[in-house]
Amino acid sequence: MVSFKILAGGYEAFVATYLFTATAKTSTLELASRSRTGINPSWLAVHPQNSSLLYAVNEIWNGGFVQSFALQGDGSLSAPLDTISSGGNNPAHVAALTSSGQVIVLNYSSGNGRVFNTTSAGTRFVAESTQTVTFPKAADIRESNPHQAYEYNGEIFVPDLGADTIWRLVPNDVVGSTDIVKIAGSIPQPKGSGPRHISIYKDRLFVLHELSSTLTVQKIPALGTNDASIIANASIVPSDGPENPLWAAAEILIPPPSRRFPVPYIYVSNRNKGTIKDPRGDSIAIFEHVGCGTRREGLRLVKQVFTGLHQIRGMEFGPAENGGDEYLIAGASEGSGGVVVFQRTKGGRDLKIVAKNDEVGTRTSFVWAK
């Protein structure tokens, strides 16, 4: 038997904690607590060195916030340890940086982000030592909508849904400047595609595009260049969906290979925002990256797994060190479907539902507690 505590954010004023227990015969998902927070803790992140420290955004239209919490033994959260302005509107993503201990938040509706230094082992934000990063907006760009901060090899990659680009931030080395980071380049994406979230495996950049509902793969260009060459571009939507769908891709995950799951399959979530819903729910598409480094390099659809959930915005795999990478949790962001835990089967080529809880109808992001 294995047990995990899973925290889930959403568009209410609490973070839900679930207890997931799996045995050889059956699995259960119990709602353990609801911890009061600020409004709309839609995205959660754990401190990379302190797994008992949680960060949450307050996704508010007219000025958002970031909060820090202590994760208690029963999986519930303490009262907020600290709260600071996000520096903009509708913060949609927060990340704690492994390399520096700093925290970065992206404000979707303001076209900017804010970087904070922290003290007391990351529990408190230093208001006097922050930087607001405003992303450039060219004349032909709809607007800037930064949607994620992804740390890799000393850089922070920021997919910008409105600007159709991925910004590259690096530590600031300008003498005399108080800025924490600087924009060192960008990776242009197809016009109108709306890059939402990314994942990186080895030297390949995988981009999930919300507006075109496509998955692309490309090499990470050398810093200072803006090579936009795309190796492969694949639709992620099911071929047999409902009439007049309004597709909007949401999340991409590439769990690291492990003994039980040696192939790094790519899992992406579809959202149908149209009025006619699929009775099977929206799907999670599983892809395989094939022929890496050859002329046949590409993306191959393995399976569309229908989930019974509508508008999956968030999903997350469990920690590999505890066998948690066998399981994936996903939540509905519309309706009352709640959250579902899937088990990976066939080496990761398929998913099956093993537990469900609908006591909280919608959830948008997840963190597995260690």
N, C-alpha and C positions, 0 to 999 in steps of 0.2 A: 504494500500500500504506500502511496505517496500523497502528500498534501501540500497545497500551495495557497498562499494568500494573494489575491489579485485586487488591485485598486483600480477603480473606473471613474473617470471624469465625465461630465456632461453639462447640458444647458439647464441646470437648476442651481441650487446653492449648497450642494453637498458632494462629497466624494464617497462612493459606495465601495465597501470592502466585501469581497466574496471569498468563501473558503471552497476550494476545489479539491476533492478527494477522489483518487483513482485507484481501483483495485483490478485484479485480473478478471473479475466478473461484472463489476458495475462501477459507475462513477456518479458523483453528486456535485452539485454547485449550489451552495447555500449563501444567502445574503446575510453577512455577519454583522454589518453596522453601516450607518450613514453618518459621516462626519461633517458637521457644518463648516462651511467655508465662505469665502466671498462669492459674488454672483458669477455663474457660468465658468466653473473650473473645467473648461473644455479640453485642455491639454495638460498632461502630467509628465514629469521627468524626475528621475532619481539621480542624486549626486553620485558621480562615478566612483568615488572612494568611500562614501558613507551611504550604504544602502538603507539606512534608517532615516535619511533626510530626503524629503519630497518637495519639489517645486510644482506650483500650479499657476496657470494664467487665470485672470478674470477677464473673459472675453466680452468687453463692453463697448458699445458703439462710440460713445462720447468720452473715451478715455479709460483705458484698461489698467490692470495692475498685475504684479507678480507677487505670489506669497510663498513662504517657506513653512514647512510643517515637520514635526518629528513623527516618525512612524512608531507606534507603540506595539507592545508585545501581542496584543489581540488583533492587530491589523488596523485598528482605528487610528485617527490622526489626532495630534495635540491641537490646542488652539494655535492660531498662526504665530510663528516665532517672529516674523517680520513681514511687512508689506511695503511695496514700492511701486510707483507709477511705471507703466510700461513705456511711457513717452509717446503714445499714439493711440489709435483707435482699433478695436477688434484684434487684440493680440491672439494669434492662432497657434503659436508654437513657442515653446521654451525649451532650452537645452542647457545642461551644465557641461562645461568644457573640460575634458580630461586633461589637456595639456597645461591649463592655467588655473583651474578652479574658479574661473569666471562663469557668469551666467549670461546668456543672450536670449532676448525675446524678439519676435518678429510681429510687427503690427500690420495686419493684412490690409486695412482700409486707409492707412496713412502713408504707405510706401516707405516705411523706415523700420529700423530696428534699434534696440538699445542694449548696450553691453555694460554689465555691472561687475565691479570688484566686490568681493565678499570678505567677511571676517568671521571669527568664531567658528572655524571649520566649515564655513559655507552657510551657516544658519542665518546670517544677517547681511544685508546689502549696504554698501557704502555709498550713500547718496551723493557725497562730494566727489566720488571717483566713478563717474559713469560717462558713457559716450553715446550720443544718438547718431546713427548712421543713416543718412538719407540716400536712397538708391536713385541713380540718374534716370531721367525720363526724357527720351528723345521725342521729337515732334510727331513721329509716326507710331508712338506707343500709346495704347489705350490708357493705361495707368499702371503704376507699380503696385503689385500685390505680393510681397514676399511671404512665403508660406512654410518654410522649414529651414532649420540650421543643421547641417550635417558636417561633422568634424572628421577629417581624413588627412593623414600625413601632414599635420601642422596647419592645414587650411580649414576654413569654414565655407562650405558650399551652400548657397542660398538660392533655391529655385524661386523665380519671380513669375507668378502666373500671368500677371498683366503685361509684363515687359517681354515675355517670351525669351527669357534668358536665365542663366545661372550665374550669379555673382560669386566671385572668389575673394574672400577676406583672409588677410594674413596679419600677424602681429605688427603693430606700427613701429618702425625703426627710425622715424624722422626725429632728429635731434631737436630738443626744445619743445616738441609737441606733447600735449597731454592726452592725445587720442590713444585709445587702447588698440584699435585695429584700423586697417585701411583697406579700401577696395583695390585689389591688385590685378583684376582682370575679369573677364566674363566668358561664358560659353553660350553663343547664340543657339536658340532652338527654333523649330519650324514656326513660321508666322501663324498666329491664331491657335496654336496647340495648347497653350496654357500649362506649362510645366508646374506641377503641384508638389510632388515628393520625389525623392531620388534614393538610390542605394548604390553603393560601390562595392564591387568584388574584384580583387586584384587590380588590374589597371583599366577596368571597364566601368563606365558610367551608365547606369540604367535609370532612365527618366520615365516617370509616369505622368502623362499629360491629361489634365482634367477636361479641357474643352474638346479635344479630338478623341479622347478615350483611346489613346495609343500608348504602347510601350516601345521605347527606343533604346538602342545600345550604341555607344561610341567610345573611342579611346579618350582618356583624359588628356587634353592637349597640354603642351608645355606652358608653364605660367608665363604670361606676357603675350601669348598668342591667342587668337580667337577662332581656331579651327572648329567648324561646325559639322564636319563630316560625320554622317550617321551610317553605321554599319548595317543596321536592320531597324525596321519600323513595322510593328504589328498591331492590329486592332485587338483590343481585349474584350470586346462585347460578345455575348452569345449570339449565335446565328439564328436562334429560334426564339427571340424575345417577343414581348407584347407589341401591339400596334402603337405607333407614334411615341416611341420612348424618347426620353431626354437624358442621354447618358452623361455621366460626370464621374470620371475615375477618381479614386480617393487615396488608397494606401498601397504601398509596395513594401514587401519584406523579402529579404534573402537570408534565411538563417544560415549561419556558418556550418560547413560540413562537419559531421560527427561520425562515430563508428556505425551507428544505426542508420544514419541518413547521410551517406557519403556524397550524394549529388546535390549541389547548391541550386535547387529549384527556386523559381521566382514566383511569388504569390502576390496577386494584385486584386483589389476589390473594385467591383462595379457598383455604381449607384444609378438607378433609374429614377429621375426626378419628375418623370411624366405623370399624367393623371391616371393612366391605365397601368395597373401593377401586375407583375407576373405572380401567379398563385404559388409558384415554387420559391418566391423570394428572389432577391438579387444574388449574383454569383460571385464566387472567388475563382479567378482564372489562374491556372498553374501553367507556367512556361518553363522550358528548358533552354539554356544558352548552349548552342551547339557549334562545333567546328571553330572554336576560338583560335584566331591567328591564321586561318586558312581562307581560301576564296569562298568557301561554303559557310562561313560564319553567319549565324543568324539566330532567330528566336523561333522555337517550335512550341505550339500550343499542345499541352499534355491533356488537360481536362478543364471543363467548366463545372464547378461544384455549386449547385444551388443550395441556398442556406436557410430559407424560410424567413430571412430578415430583409427589411426594406431600408435601403440607403445605408450601407455599411461605410461609415466614415473612419472608424478605427478598428484595428485588430493587432494582435501581438503574440509572438511565440514565447513559451516559457524558457527558463534558463537551462542551457545544455548540461551544466555540471550536476544538476539534480534530476536529469532525465526529463526536464520540462519541455525540451525542444520537440517532444513527441506530440505536444498539444498546442493548439492555436485557439485563442479566444477572440471573438468578434461581437460587435454590438450593432443593433439597429439605431439609426439616428432619426427615424420617423416611425410613427405607429406605436405599437406596444409589444413588439417582439422580444424586447429584453436582450439578454446576452446568451451566447451559445459557445460551448467548448467543443472543438473538433479534435479528433485524433488522426495523426498522419498514418496512412497505410501505404502499402506497396512501395516502401522506401521513400515516401514523400510524394508519390505520383497521384495520390488521391486523399480525400478527407472524409471522415464519417463523424456524425454528431454523437457525442457520448454524454453530454450533460447540457441542461438549459435552465435558465432562471428568468422569469418575466416579472418579478416583483417591482423592479424599476424598468419602465418601458423603454427608455432610450439611454444609450451611453455612447460616448464619442472617442475615448482614448483609454488605454490600459497600461498598467505597470504591474509586473510580477514581482512580489516582494521576495527577497532572499532570506 
